[in-house]
Amino acid sequence: MIGRLQGILLARDEAVILVDVGGIAYEVEVSAATLYQLPATGKEIVVHTHFIVREDAQLLFGFLELAERNLFRLLIKANGVGPKLALGILSGMESMRFVAAVIGGDVNALVKLPGVGRKTAERLVVELRDKLQEWQLQYGKGTVLAAPVPVATAPNSWQEAESALISLGYKPQEAARSVSLAAATLETAGTNADTSALIRLSLKNLGRSA
């Protein structure tokens, strides 16, 4: 089992990074949250990993945050959730927001995630709610997260920011993912997440991942 890599970031693209560890380069599939936080190529990084061996492939998934890696491991234990879908879920919504949605039973928020239909969303709530409460206690410093805003009453600023990014040529999924991460960052900092602030931070994150 490969559980951790420490080496030099050689290259990166939309979903895969290349890490040089003692002359051996590892291809690692990463989430959007990890991608946006990566340093420039040529810098040293530490990546928490999950290694999957199949008959036709060997897959290595990486995360800068241990909490996200462990959330990924919980996700792939749910029925019908493979590693690709789990990575897509973590790329489509900030970890704390996803945990809050599952614990709060917010199926409407979950179905907005790529590859997640209503049945899958309902299954995630049923199978993971208790486990994610334990995860929240460990990585959320024991605080109770407020349930996310239902889709029907989601702030217009989110939708406006996503539309602006799409008009600039970004894919809808990419725009939604970036705005979600930007909103979480602004909320954590106690900053007003209006449309202009969301667009500025989203573009900054997207530029960093380019």
C-alpha positions as CSV (number, residue, x, y, z in Angstrom):
1,M,0.0,0.0,0.0
2,I,1.3,3.4,-0.9
3,G,-0.1,5.8,1.7
4,R,2.1,8.9,1.3
5,L,4.4,10.5,-1.3
6,Q,7.0,13.2,-0.7
7,G,8.8,14.5,-3.7
8,I,9.0,17.1,-6.5
9,L,5.9,18.1,-8.5
10,L,7.0,17.6,-12.1
11,A,3.8,18.2,-14.0
12,R,0.1,18.7,-13.6
13,D,-3.0,18.8,-15.8
14,E,-6.8,18.9,-15.1
15,A,-6.9,15.8,-13.0
16,V,-3.4,14.2,-12.8
17,I,-0.1,15.2,-11.3
18,L,3.3,13.7,-11.7
19,V,5.5,13.4,-8.6
20,D,9.2,12.6,-8.6
21,V,10.2,10.5,-5.6
22,G,13.8,9.6,-5.7
23,G,14.0,9.4,-9.4
24,I,10.7,7.4,-9.8
25,A,7.8,9.5,-11.2
26,Y,4.3,8.6,-9.9
27,E,1.1,9.5,-11.8
28,V,-1.4,10.6,-9.2
29,E,-5.1,11.4,-9.8
30,V,-6.2,14.3,-7.7
31,S,-9.3,16.2,-6.6
32,A,-10.0,19.7,-7.6
33,A,-9.4,20.9,-4.0
34,T,-5.9,19.4,-4.2
35,L,-5.3,20.7,-7.7
36,Y,-6.1,24.3,-6.6
37,Q,-3.8,24.2,-3.6
38,L,-0.7,22.8,-5.4
39,P,2.5,24.8,-5.6
40,A,4.3,25.6,-8.8
41,T,6.0,22.7,-10.7
42,G,9.5,22.1,-9.4
43,K,8.4,22.5,-5.8
44,E,8.4,19.8,-3.1
45,I,5.0,18.4,-2.1
46,V,3.6,15.9,0.3
47,V,0.6,13.9,-0.9
48,H,-1.6,11.5,1.1
49,T,-2.5,8.7,-1.2
50,H,-4.8,5.8,-1.7
51,F,-3.6,2.9,-3.9
52,I,-6.0,0.6,-5.8
53,V,-4.9,-2.5,-7.6
54,R,-7.1,-4.1,-10.3
55,E,-6.5,-6.8,-12.9
56,D,-6.3,-4.2,-15.6
57,A,-4.9,-1.2,-13.8
58,Q,-3.0,0.2,-10.8
59,L,-4.5,3.6,-9.7
60,L,-3.1,6.1,-7.3
61,F,-5.2,8.9,-5.9
62,G,-3.7,11.8,-4.0
63,F,-4.8,14.5,-1.6
64,L,-3.0,17.3,0.1
65,E,-5.2,17.1,3.2
66,L,-5.4,13.9,5.2
67,A,-9.1,14.6,6.0
68,E,-10.0,14.6,2.3
69,R,-8.1,11.3,1.7
70,N,-10.0,9.7,4.6
71,L,-13.3,11.1,3.3
72,F,-12.5,9.6,-0.1
73,R,-12.0,6.2,1.6
74,L,-15.4,6.5,3.3
75,L,-17.0,7.3,0.0
76,I,-15.7,4.3,-1.9
77,K,-17.1,2.0,0.8
78,A,-20.6,3.2,-0.1
79,N,-22.6,0.9,-2.5
80,G,-22.3,2.0,-6.1
81,V,-19.5,4.6,-5.5
82,G,-16.2,3.8,-7.2
83,P,-13.0,5.8,-6.9
84,K,-13.8,7.8,-10.0
85,L,-17.2,8.9,-8.8
86,A,-15.8,9.6,-5.3
87,L,-13.1,11.8,-6.8
88,G,-15.8,13.6,-8.9
89,I,-17.9,14.2,-5.8
90,L,-14.9,15.7,-3.9
91,S,-14.1,17.8,-6.9
92,G,-17.7,19.0,-7.2
93,M,-18.1,20.2,-3.7
94,E,-15.9,21.3,-0.8
95,S,-15.4,18.6,1.7
96,M,-17.1,20.3,4.7
97,R,-20.0,21.3,2.6
98,F,-20.5,17.8,1.3
99,V,-20.4,16.4,4.8
100,A,-22.9,18.9,5.9
101,A,-25.2,18.0,3.0
102,V,-25.1,14.3,3.9
103,I,-25.6,14.8,7.6
104,G,-28.4,17.3,6.9
105,G,-30.0,14.9,4.4
106,D,-29.9,17.6,1.7
107,V,-30.5,15.4,-1.3
108,N,-31.2,18.4,-3.6
109,A,-27.7,19.7,-3.0
110,L,-26.1,16.2,-3.6
111,V,-27.8,15.6,-6.9
112,K,-26.0,18.6,-8.4
113,L,-22.7,16.7,-8.0
114,P,-21.4,15.1,-11.2
115,G,-22.6,11.5,-11.6
116,V,-24.9,11.6,-8.6
117,G,-28.6,10.9,-9.3
118,R,-31.3,11.0,-6.7
119,K,-31.0,7.3,-5.8
120,T,-27.3,7.6,-5.3
121,A,-27.8,10.8,-3.2
122,E,-30.3,9.1,-1.0
123,R,-28.0,6.1,-0.6
124,L,-25.1,8.3,0.5
125,V,-27.3,9.9,3.2
126,V,-28.5,6.5,4.5
127,E,-25.1,4.8,4.4
128,L,-22.7,7.6,5.3
129,R,-24.6,9.9,7.7
130,D,-23.3,8.2,10.9
131,K,-19.8,7.7,9.6
132,L,-19.6,11.3,8.4
133,Q,-20.7,12.5,11.8
134,E,-17.6,10.8,13.2
135,W,-15.5,12.3,10.4
136,Q,-16.9,15.7,11.3
137,L,-16.0,15.3,15.0
138,Q,-12.4,14.4,14.0
139,Y,-11.7,16.9,11.3
140,G,-14.3,19.6,11.9
141,K,-12.9,20.3,15.4
142,G,-16.1,18.9,16.9
143,T,-18.3,21.7,15.6
144,V,-21.7,21.2,14.2
145,L,-21.8,22.3,10.6
146,A,-24.9,24.2,9.4
147,A,-26.8,22.4,6.7
148,P,-26.1,23.8,3.3
149,V,-28.5,26.2,1.6
150,P,-31.1,24.1,-0.3
151,V,-30.9,24.5,-4.1
152,A,-34.3,26.1,-4.3
153,T,-33.0,29.0,-2.2
154,A,-29.4,29.1,-3.2
155,P,-27.9,32.6,-3.4
156,N,-28.2,34.3,-6.8
157,S,-24.6,35.2,-6.5
158,W,-23.6,31.6,-6.9
159,Q,-25.6,31.2,-10.1
160,E,-24.4,34.6,-11.4
161,A,-20.8,33.7,-10.8
162,E,-21.2,30.3,-12.5
163,S,-22.9,31.9,-15.5
164,A,-20.0,34.4,-15.8
165,L,-17.4,31.7,-15.8
166,I,-19.3,29.7,-18.3
167,S,-19.5,32.8,-20.6
168,L,-15.7,33.0,-20.3
169,G,-15.4,29.5,-21.8
170,Y,-15.2,27.3,-18.7
171,K,-17.2,24.1,-18.6
172,P,-20.3,24.1,-16.4
173,Q,-18.9,21.5,-14.1
174,E,-15.6,23.3,-13.8
175,A,-17.4,26.6,-13.1
176,A,-19.7,25.1,-10.4
177,R,-16.8,23.3,-8.7
178,S,-14.7,26.5,-8.6
179,V,-17.5,28.7,-7.3
180,S,-18.3,26.1,-4.6
181,L,-14.7,26.1,-3.4
182,A,-14.5,29.9,-3.6
183,A,-17.7,30.3,-1.6
184,A,-16.3,27.9,1.1
185,T,-13.1,29.9,1.3
186,L,-14.9,33.2,1.6
187,E,-17.2,31.9,4.3
188,T,-14.3,30.5,6.3
189,A,-12.6,33.9,6.1
190,G,-15.8,35.6,7.2
191,T,-15.9,37.6,3.9
192,N,-19.1,38.5,2.0
193,A,-19.5,36.0,-0.8
194,D,-21.1,38.3,-3.4
195,T,-20.9,37.7,-7.1
196,S,-17.8,39.8,-7.8
197,A,-15.9,38.2,-4.9
198,L,-16.9,34.7,-6.1
199,I,-15.8,35.4,-9.6
200,R,-12.4,36.9,-8.6
201,L,-11.5,34.0,-6.3
202,S,-12.8,31.4,-8.8
203,L,-10.7,32.9,-11.6
204,K,-7.7,33.0,-9.3
205,N,-8.2,29.3,-8.5
206,L,-8.8,28.4,-12.1
207,G,-5.7,30.3,-13.1
208,R,-3.7,28.5,-10.5
209,S,-4.8,25.1,-11.9
210,A,-4.0,26.0,-15.5
